[in-house]
Amino acid sequence: MIRNVANLVPPLENGPSETNAALEFAVNTLEVENILVIGHSRCGGIETLMSMQDELNSSFIHKWITKAKFAKFKTKSVAQSHSFDEQCRHCEKSVNRSLLNLLTYPWIEDRVKNNLLSIHGGYYNFLNCTFEKWILDVNIDCNTDGAKYLFKDHEIWS
């Protein structure tokens, strides 16, 4: 289990961190078969991200949270007319960016493509006691040499 502020999975190009060291150990040494990244309602890390100004800041929190700036920008573009709280709830569900970031690690991508590892997303809502879960499905398009990603098997448990 890895816990960090805002449950972020940084992409490989961001360099070493405790998160990617734990992922490498879990996948390569322990040979886990499933990775589940879970976001939750009223996330303080996401609220910090959404309220943070874009100026340079040297705090550890600011440097960590900026790894999720893509989710912030996407939320701001699709939910710009919503209240700050609604924007935060929307951004909390951007777990999919972390799921895609997992595929930037070659040892994860290889195991997923060989059906040795499954990647799951989840969202726990403390307010109504529901849990949403979905799976990242990776399909290789032989015509374009590119990967297509699909989020499937979306379930809500209450």
PyMOL commands that place a pseudoatom at each C-alpha (Angstrom):
pseudoatom trace, name=CA, resn=MET, resi=1, chain=A, elem=C, hetatm=0, pos=[0.000, 0.000, 0.000]
pseudoatom trace, name=CA, resn=ILE, resi=2, chain=A, elem=C, hetatm=0, pos=[1.270, 3.432, -0.959]
pseudoatom trace, name=CA, resn=ARG, resi=3, chain=A, elem=C, hetatm=0, pos=[-0.289, 6.501, 0.593]
pseudoatom trace, name=CA, resn=ASN, resi=4, chain=A, elem=C, hetatm=0, pos=[0.664, 10.012, -0.385]
pseudoatom trace, name=CA, resn=VAL, resi=5, chain=A, elem=C, hetatm=0, pos=[-0.870, 13.467, -0.612]
pseudoatom trace, name=CA, resn=ALA, resi=6, chain=A, elem=C, hetatm=0, pos=[-3.746, 13.348, -3.139]
pseudoatom trace, name=CA, resn=ASN, resi=7, chain=A, elem=C, hetatm=0, pos=[-2.915, 9.687, -3.985]
pseudoatom trace, name=CA, resn=LEU, resi=8, chain=A, elem=C, hetatm=0, pos=[-0.841, 10.782, -6.966]
pseudoatom trace, name=CA, resn=VAL, resi=9, chain=A, elem=C, hetatm=0, pos=[1.130, 8.485, -9.244]
pseudoatom trace, name=CA, resn=PRO, resi=10, chain=A, elem=C, hetatm=0, pos=[3.721, 10.647, -10.983]
pseudoatom trace, name=CA, resn=PRO, resi=11, chain=A, elem=C, hetatm=0, pos=[4.862, 9.746, -14.508]
pseudoatom trace, name=CA, resn=LEU, resi=12, chain=A, elem=C, hetatm=0, pos=[8.266, 8.105, -14.884]
pseudoatom trace, name=CA, resn=GLU, resi=13, chain=A, elem=C, hetatm=0, pos=[9.854, 11.223, -16.368]
pseudoatom trace, name=CA, resn=ASN, resi=14, chain=A, elem=C, hetatm=0, pos=[9.346, 13.066, -13.051]
pseudoatom trace, name=CA, resn=GLY, resi=15, chain=A, elem=C, hetatm=0, pos=[12.260, 11.119, -11.594]
pseudoatom trace, name=CA, resn=PRO, resi=16, chain=A, elem=C, hetatm=0, pos=[12.682, 9.019, -8.463]
pseudoatom trace, name=CA, resn=SER, resi=17, chain=A, elem=C, hetatm=0, pos=[10.217, 9.158, -5.585]
pseudoatom trace, name=CA, resn=GLU, resi=18, chain=A, elem=C, hetatm=0, pos=[9.037, 6.855, -2.838]
pseudoatom trace, name=CA, resn=THR, resi=19, chain=A, elem=C, hetatm=0, pos=[5.923, 6.184, -4.898]
pseudoatom trace, name=CA, resn=ASN, resi=20, chain=A, elem=C, hetatm=0, pos=[7.695, 4.854, -7.972]
pseudoatom trace, name=CA, resn=ALA, resi=21, chain=A, elem=C, hetatm=0, pos=[10.211, 2.940, -5.841]
pseudoatom trace, name=CA, resn=ALA, resi=22, chain=A, elem=C, hetatm=0, pos=[7.315, 1.182, -4.097]
pseudoatom trace, name=CA, resn=LEU, resi=23, chain=A, elem=C, hetatm=0, pos=[5.654, 0.487, -7.461]
pseudoatom trace, name=CA, resn=GLU, resi=24, chain=A, elem=C, hetatm=0, pos=[8.841, -1.015, -8.866]
pseudoatom trace, name=CA, resn=PHE, resi=25, chain=A, elem=C, hetatm=0, pos=[9.246, -3.250, -5.799]
pseudoatom trace, name=CA, resn=ALA, resi=26, chain=A, elem=C, hetatm=0, pos=[5.597, -4.351, -5.836]
pseudoatom trace, name=CA, resn=VAL, resi=27, chain=A, elem=C, hetatm=0, pos=[5.521, -5.136, -9.554]
pseudoatom trace, name=CA, resn=ASN, resi=28, chain=A, elem=C, hetatm=0, pos=[9.007, -6.565, -10.114]
pseudoatom trace, name=CA, resn=THR, resi=29, chain=A, elem=C, hetatm=0, pos=[9.778, -8.259, -6.803]
pseudoatom trace, name=CA, resn=LEU, resi=30, chain=A, elem=C, hetatm=0, pos=[6.394, -9.118, -5.310]
pseudoatom trace, name=CA, resn=GLU, resi=31, chain=A, elem=C, hetatm=0, pos=[4.803, -9.626, -8.746]
pseudoatom trace, name=CA, resn=VAL, resi=32, chain=A, elem=C, hetatm=0, pos=[1.458, -8.146, -7.689]
pseudoatom trace, name=CA, resn=GLU, resi=33, chain=A, elem=C, hetatm=0, pos=[-1.376, -8.862, -10.080]
pseudoatom trace, name=CA, resn=ASN, resi=34, chain=A, elem=C, hetatm=0, pos=[-3.486, -5.761, -9.395]
pseudoatom trace, name=CA, resn=ILE, resi=35, chain=A, elem=C, hetatm=0, pos=[-2.861, -2.086, -8.764]
pseudoatom trace, name=CA, resn=LEU, resi=36, chain=A, elem=C, hetatm=0, pos=[-5.774, -0.041, -7.387]
pseudoatom trace, name=CA, resn=VAL, resi=37, chain=A, elem=C, hetatm=0, pos=[-5.480, 3.763, -7.253]
pseudoatom trace, name=CA, resn=ILE, resi=38, chain=A, elem=C, hetatm=0, pos=[-8.191, 5.310, -5.082]
pseudoatom trace, name=CA, resn=GLY, resi=39, chain=A, elem=C, hetatm=0, pos=[-9.292, 8.913, -4.773]
pseudoatom trace, name=CA, resn=HIS, resi=40, chain=A, elem=C, hetatm=0, pos=[-11.778, 10.140, -2.182]
pseudoatom trace, name=CA, resn=SER, resi=41, chain=A, elem=C, hetatm=0, pos=[-14.182, 12.952, -1.457]
pseudoatom trace, name=CA, resn=ARG, resi=42, chain=A, elem=C, hetatm=0, pos=[-13.098, 16.038, 0.474]
pseudoatom trace, name=CA, resn=CYS, resi=43, chain=A, elem=C, hetatm=0, pos=[-9.444, 15.405, -0.449]
pseudoatom trace, name=CA, resn=GLY, resi=44, chain=A, elem=C, hetatm=0, pos=[-7.263, 18.101, 1.101]
pseudoatom trace, name=CA, resn=GLY, resi=45, chain=A, elem=C, hetatm=0, pos=[-4.534, 17.508, -1.473]
pseudoatom trace, name=CA, resn=ILE, resi=46, chain=A, elem=C, hetatm=0, pos=[-6.931, 18.157, -4.351]
pseudoatom trace, name=CA, resn=GLU, resi=47, chain=A, elem=C, hetatm=0, pos=[-8.359, 21.236, -2.625]
pseudoatom trace, name=CA, resn=THR, resi=48, chain=A, elem=C, hetatm=0, pos=[-4.787, 22.532, -2.267]
pseudoatom trace, name=CA, resn=LEU, resi=49, chain=A, elem=C, hetatm=0, pos=[-4.116, 21.814, -5.941]
pseudoatom trace, name=CA, resn=MET, resi=50, chain=A, elem=C, hetatm=0, pos=[-7.278, 23.561, -7.082]
pseudoatom trace, name=CA, resn=SER, resi=51, chain=A, elem=C, hetatm=0, pos=[-6.676, 26.680, -4.952]
pseudoatom trace, name=CA, resn=MET, resi=52, chain=A, elem=C, hetatm=0, pos=[-2.936, 26.925, -5.639]
pseudoatom trace, name=CA, resn=GLN, resi=53, chain=A, elem=C, hetatm=0, pos=[-1.636, 29.789, -7.709]
pseudoatom trace, name=CA, resn=ASP, resi=54, chain=A, elem=C, hetatm=0, pos=[0.746, 28.946, -10.529]
pseudoatom trace, name=CA, resn=GLU, resi=55, chain=A, elem=C, hetatm=0, pos=[3.632, 31.104, -9.299]
pseudoatom trace, name=CA, resn=LEU, resi=56, chain=A, elem=C, hetatm=0, pos=[6.864, 29.466, -8.240]
pseudoatom trace, name=CA, resn=ASN, resi=57, chain=A, elem=C, hetatm=0, pos=[6.808, 28.063, -4.742]
pseudoatom trace, name=CA, resn=SER, resi=58, chain=A, elem=C, hetatm=0, pos=[9.518, 26.028, -3.084]
pseudoatom trace, name=CA, resn=SER, resi=59, chain=A, elem=C, hetatm=0, pos=[7.366, 24.159, -0.548]
pseudoatom trace, name=CA, resn=PHE, resi=60, chain=A, elem=C, hetatm=0, pos=[7.398, 20.363, -0.626]
pseudoatom trace, name=CA, resn=ILE, resi=61, chain=A, elem=C, hetatm=0, pos=[3.594, 20.283, -0.857]
pseudoatom trace, name=CA, resn=HIS, resi=62, chain=A, elem=C, hetatm=0, pos=[3.542, 22.647, -3.833]
pseudoatom trace, name=CA, resn=LYS, resi=63, chain=A, elem=C, hetatm=0, pos=[6.207, 20.634, -5.684]
pseudoatom trace, name=CA, resn=TRP, resi=64, chain=A, elem=C, hetatm=0, pos=[4.321, 17.360, -5.070]
pseudoatom trace, name=CA, resn=ILE, resi=65, chain=A, elem=C, hetatm=0, pos=[0.853, 18.676, -5.900]
pseudoatom trace, name=CA, resn=THR, resi=66, chain=A, elem=C, hetatm=0, pos=[1.994, 20.279, -9.156]
pseudoatom trace, name=CA, resn=LYS, resi=67, chain=A, elem=C, hetatm=0, pos=[2.457, 16.722, -10.474]
pseudoatom trace, name=CA, resn=ALA, resi=68, chain=A, elem=C, hetatm=0, pos=[-1.339, 16.766, -10.846]
pseudoatom trace, name=CA, resn=LYS, resi=69, chain=A, elem=C, hetatm=0, pos=[-1.523, 20.073, -12.716]
pseudoatom trace, name=CA, resn=PHE, resi=70, chain=A, elem=C, hetatm=0, pos=[-2.870, 18.302, -15.823]
pseudoatom trace, name=CA, resn=ALA, resi=71, chain=A, elem=C, hetatm=0, pos=[-5.926, 17.218, -13.800]
pseudoatom trace, name=CA, resn=LYS, resi=72, chain=A, elem=C, hetatm=0, pos=[-6.365, 20.776, -12.523]
pseudoatom trace, name=CA, resn=PHE, resi=73, chain=A, elem=C, hetatm=0, pos=[-6.189, 22.297, -16.019]
pseudoatom trace, name=CA, resn=LYS, resi=74, chain=A, elem=C, hetatm=0, pos=[-8.610, 19.721, -17.403]
pseudoatom trace, name=CA, resn=THR, resi=75, chain=A, elem=C, hetatm=0, pos=[-11.038, 20.305, -14.534]
pseudoatom trace, name=CA, resn=LYS, resi=76, chain=A, elem=C, hetatm=0, pos=[-10.835, 24.077, -14.961]
pseudoatom trace, name=CA, resn=SER, resi=77, chain=A, elem=C, hetatm=0, pos=[-11.599, 23.729, -18.675]
pseudoatom trace, name=CA, resn=VAL, resi=78, chain=A, elem=C, hetatm=0, pos=[-14.586, 21.371, -18.383]
pseudoatom trace, name=CA, resn=ALA, resi=79, chain=A, elem=C, hetatm=0, pos=[-16.061, 22.656, -15.106]
pseudoatom trace, name=CA, resn=GLN, resi=80, chain=A, elem=C, hetatm=0, pos=[-15.255, 26.348, -15.298]
pseudoatom trace, name=CA, resn=SER, resi=81, chain=A, elem=C, hetatm=0, pos=[-18.841, 27.424, -14.619]
pseudoatom trace, name=CA, resn=HIS, resi=82, chain=A, elem=C, hetatm=0, pos=[-19.086, 25.267, -11.480]
pseudoatom trace, name=CA, resn=SER, resi=83, chain=A, elem=C, hetatm=0, pos=[-18.410, 26.315, -7.899]
pseudoatom trace, name=CA, resn=PHE, resi=84, chain=A, elem=C, hetatm=0, pos=[-14.989, 25.731, -6.349]
pseudoatom trace, name=CA, resn=ASP, resi=85, chain=A, elem=C, hetatm=0, pos=[-16.354, 22.783, -4.319]
pseudoatom trace, name=CA, resn=GLU, resi=86, chain=A, elem=C, hetatm=0, pos=[-17.863, 21.182, -7.446]
pseudoatom trace, name=CA, resn=GLN, resi=87, chain=A, elem=C, hetatm=0, pos=[-14.571, 21.658, -9.296]
pseudoatom trace, name=CA, resn=CYS, resi=88, chain=A, elem=C, hetatm=0, pos=[-12.738, 19.942, -6.423]
pseudoatom trace, name=CA, resn=ARG, resi=89, chain=A, elem=C, hetatm=0, pos=[-15.167, 16.984, -6.517]
pseudoatom trace, name=CA, resn=HIS, resi=90, chain=A, elem=C, hetatm=0, pos=[-14.630, 16.715, -10.277]
pseudoatom trace, name=CA, resn=CYS, resi=91, chain=A, elem=C, hetatm=0, pos=[-10.844, 16.818, -9.924]
pseudoatom trace, name=CA, resn=GLU, resi=92, chain=A, elem=C, hetatm=0, pos=[-10.923, 14.186, -7.138]
pseudoatom trace, name=CA, resn=LYS, resi=93, chain=A, elem=C, hetatm=0, pos=[-12.287, 11.769, -9.713]
pseudoatom trace, name=CA, resn=SER, resi=94, chain=A, elem=C, hetatm=0, pos=[-9.327, 12.370, -12.033]
pseudoatom trace, name=CA, resn=VAL, resi=95, chain=A, elem=C, hetatm=0, pos=[-7.715, 9.153, -10.826]
pseudoatom trace, name=CA, resn=ASN, resi=96, chain=A, elem=C, hetatm=0, pos=[-7.504, 8.171, -14.491]
pseudoatom trace, name=CA, resn=ARG, resi=97, chain=A, elem=C, hetatm=0, pos=[-4.476, 10.447, -14.986]
pseudoatom trace, name=CA, resn=SER, resi=98, chain=A, elem=C, hetatm=0, pos=[-2.625, 8.419, -12.325]
pseudoatom trace, name=CA, resn=LEU, resi=99, chain=A, elem=C, hetatm=0, pos=[-3.710, 5.195, -14.039]
pseudoatom trace, name=CA, resn=LEU, resi=100, chain=A, elem=C, hetatm=0, pos=[-2.283, 6.413, -17.334]
pseudoatom trace, name=CA, resn=ASN, resi=101, chain=A, elem=C, hetatm=0, pos=[0.870, 7.582, -15.545]
pseudoatom trace, name=CA, resn=LEU, resi=102, chain=A, elem=C, hetatm=0, pos=[1.371, 3.991, -14.381]
pseudoatom trace, name=CA, resn=LEU, resi=103, chain=A, elem=C, hetatm=0, pos=[1.811, 3.012, -18.032]
pseudoatom trace, name=CA, resn=THR, resi=104, chain=A, elem=C, hetatm=0, pos=[4.838, 5.316, -18.335]
pseudoatom trace, name=CA, resn=TYR, resi=105, chain=A, elem=C, hetatm=0, pos=[6.799, 2.741, -16.303]
pseudoatom trace, name=CA, resn=PRO, resi=106, chain=A, elem=C, hetatm=0, pos=[8.088, 0.082, -18.744]
pseudoatom trace, name=CA, resn=TRP, resi=107, chain=A, elem=C, hetatm=0, pos=[7.859, -2.771, -16.230]
pseudoatom trace, name=CA, resn=ILE, resi=108, chain=A, elem=C, hetatm=0, pos=[4.195, -1.916, -15.564]
pseudoatom trace, name=CA, resn=GLU, resi=109, chain=A, elem=C, hetatm=0, pos=[3.297, -1.408, -19.231]
pseudoatom trace, name=CA, resn=ASP, resi=110, chain=A, elem=C, hetatm=0, pos=[4.895, -4.758, -20.187]
pseudoatom trace, name=CA, resn=ARG, resi=111, chain=A, elem=C, hetatm=0, pos=[3.075, -6.696, -17.492]
pseudoatom trace, name=CA, resn=VAL, resi=112, chain=A, elem=C, hetatm=0, pos=[-0.260, -5.023, -18.376]
pseudoatom trace, name=CA, resn=LYS, resi=113, chain=A, elem=C, hetatm=0, pos=[0.183, -5.800, -22.085]
pseudoatom trace, name=CA, resn=ASN, resi=114, chain=A, elem=C, hetatm=0, pos=[1.014, -9.427, -21.218]
pseudoatom trace, name=CA, resn=ASN, resi=115, chain=A, elem=C, hetatm=0, pos=[-2.096, -9.725, -19.004]
pseudoatom trace, name=CA, resn=LEU, resi=116, chain=A, elem=C, hetatm=0, pos=[0.026, -10.279, -15.898]
pseudoatom trace, name=CA, resn=LEU, resi=117, chain=A, elem=C, hetatm=0, pos=[-1.107, -7.071, -14.201]
pseudoatom trace, name=CA, resn=SER, resi=118, chain=A, elem=C, hetatm=0, pos=[-4.446, -5.234, -14.031]
pseudoatom trace, name=CA, resn=ILE, resi=119, chain=A, elem=C, hetatm=0, pos=[-4.833, -1.553, -13.237]
pseudoatom trace, name=CA, resn=HIS, resi=120, chain=A, elem=C, hetatm=0, pos=[-7.960, -0.383, -11.409]
pseudoatom trace, name=CA, resn=GLY, resi=121, chain=A, elem=C, hetatm=0, pos=[-9.275, 3.026, -10.406]
pseudoatom trace, name=CA, resn=GLY, resi=122, chain=A, elem=C, hetatm=0, pos=[-11.562, 3.791, -7.514]
pseudoatom trace, name=CA, resn=TYR, resi=123, chain=A, elem=C, hetatm=0, pos=[-13.313, 6.689, -5.807]
pseudoatom trace, name=CA, resn=TYR, resi=124, chain=A, elem=C, hetatm=0, pos=[-14.711, 6.621, -2.286]
pseudoatom trace, name=CA, resn=ASN, resi=125, chain=A, elem=C, hetatm=0, pos=[-17.364, 9.192, -1.444]
pseudoatom trace, name=CA, resn=PHE, resi=126, chain=A, elem=C, hetatm=0, pos=[-17.431, 9.717, 2.317]
pseudoatom trace, name=CA, resn=LEU, resi=127, chain=A, elem=C, hetatm=0, pos=[-20.612, 11.795, 2.098]
pseudoatom trace, name=CA, resn=ASN, resi=128, chain=A, elem=C, hetatm=0, pos=[-22.912, 9.135, 0.655]
pseudoatom trace, name=CA, resn=CYS, resi=129, chain=A, elem=C, hetatm=0, pos=[-20.828, 6.042, 1.499]
pseudoatom trace, name=CA, resn=THR, resi=130, chain=A, elem=C, hetatm=0, pos=[-20.430, 4.865, -2.082]
pseudoatom trace, name=CA, resn=PHE, resi=131, chain=A, elem=C, hetatm=0, pos=[-17.430, 3.375, -3.836]
pseudoatom trace, name=CA, resn=GLU, resi=132, chain=A, elem=C, hetatm=0, pos=[-16.902, 3.537, -7.594]
pseudoatom trace, name=CA, resn=LYS, resi=133, chain=A, elem=C, hetatm=0, pos=[-14.494, 1.118, -9.277]
pseudoatom trace, name=CA, resn=TRP, resi=134, chain=A, elem=C, hetatm=0, pos=[-13.314, 0.705, -12.868]
pseudoatom trace, name=CA, resn=ILE, resi=135, chain=A, elem=C, hetatm=0, pos=[-10.567, -1.057, -14.825]
pseudoatom trace, name=CA, resn=LEU, resi=136, chain=A, elem=C, hetatm=0, pos=[-8.050, 0.348, -17.284]
pseudoatom trace, name=CA, resn=ASP, resi=137, chain=A, elem=C, hetatm=0, pos=[-8.126, -1.771, -20.427]
pseudoatom trace, name=CA, resn=VAL, resi=138, chain=A, elem=C, hetatm=0, pos=[-5.169, -1.481, -22.799]
pseudoatom trace, name=CA, resn=ASN, resi=139, chain=A, elem=C, hetatm=0, pos=[-5.763, -2.397, -26.435]
pseudoatom trace, name=CA, resn=ILE, resi=140, chain=A, elem=C, hetatm=0, pos=[-2.977, -2.209, -28.991]
pseudoatom trace, name=CA, resn=ASP, resi=141, chain=A, elem=C, hetatm=0, pos=[-4.030, -0.844, -32.377]
pseudoatom trace, name=CA, resn=CYS, resi=142, chain=A, elem=C, hetatm=0, pos=[-1.971, -2.780, -34.930]
pseudoatom trace, name=CA, resn=ASN, resi=143, chain=A, elem=C, hetatm=0, pos=[-2.631, -0.202, -37.650]
pseudoatom trace, name=CA, resn=THR, resi=144, chain=A, elem=C, hetatm=0, pos=[-1.095, 2.781, -35.864]
pseudoatom trace, name=CA, resn=ASP, resi=145, chain=A, elem=C, hetatm=0, pos=[1.463, 1.286, -33.462]
pseudoatom trace, name=CA, resn=GLY, resi=146, chain=A, elem=C, hetatm=0, pos=[-0.265, 3.361, -30.804]
pseudoatom trace, name=CA, resn=ALA, resi=147, chain=A, elem=C, hetatm=0, pos=[-1.978, 2.285, -27.644]
pseudoatom trace, name=CA, resn=LYS, resi=148, chain=A, elem=C, hetatm=0, pos=[-5.611, 2.978, -26.953]
pseudoatom trace, name=CA, resn=TYR, resi=149, chain=A, elem=C, hetatm=0, pos=[-6.876, 3.033, -23.404]
pseudoatom trace, name=CA, resn=LEU, resi=150, chain=A, elem=C, hetatm=0, pos=[-10.391, 2.291, -22.275]
pseudoatom trace, name=CA, resn=PHE, resi=151, chain=A, elem=C, hetatm=0, pos=[-11.917, 2.520, -18.830]
pseudoatom trace, name=CA, resn=LYS, resi=152, chain=A, elem=C, hetatm=0, pos=[-14.346, -0.366, -18.449]
pseudoatom trace, name=CA, resn=ASP, resi=153, chain=A, elem=C, hetatm=0, pos=[-16.392, -2.339, -15.933]
pseudoatom trace, name=CA, resn=HIS, resi=154, chain=A, elem=C, hetatm=0, pos=[-17.461, 0.779, -14.065]
pseudoatom trace, name=CA, resn=GLU, resi=155, chain=A, elem=C, hetatm=0, pos=[-19.374, -0.172, -10.931]
pseudoatom trace, name=CA, resn=ILE, resi=156, chain=A, elem=C, hetatm=0, pos=[-20.838, 1.800, -8.040]
pseudoatom trace, name=CA, resn=TRP, resi=157, chain=A, elem=C, hetatm=0, pos=[-21.260, 0.084, -4.687]
pseudoatom trace, name=CA, resn=SER, resi=158, chain=A, elem=C, hetatm=0, pos=[-23.322, 1.561, -1.885]
for i in range(1, 158): cmd.bond("trace and resi %d" % i, "trace and resi %d" % (i + 1))
show_as sticks, trace
zoom trace
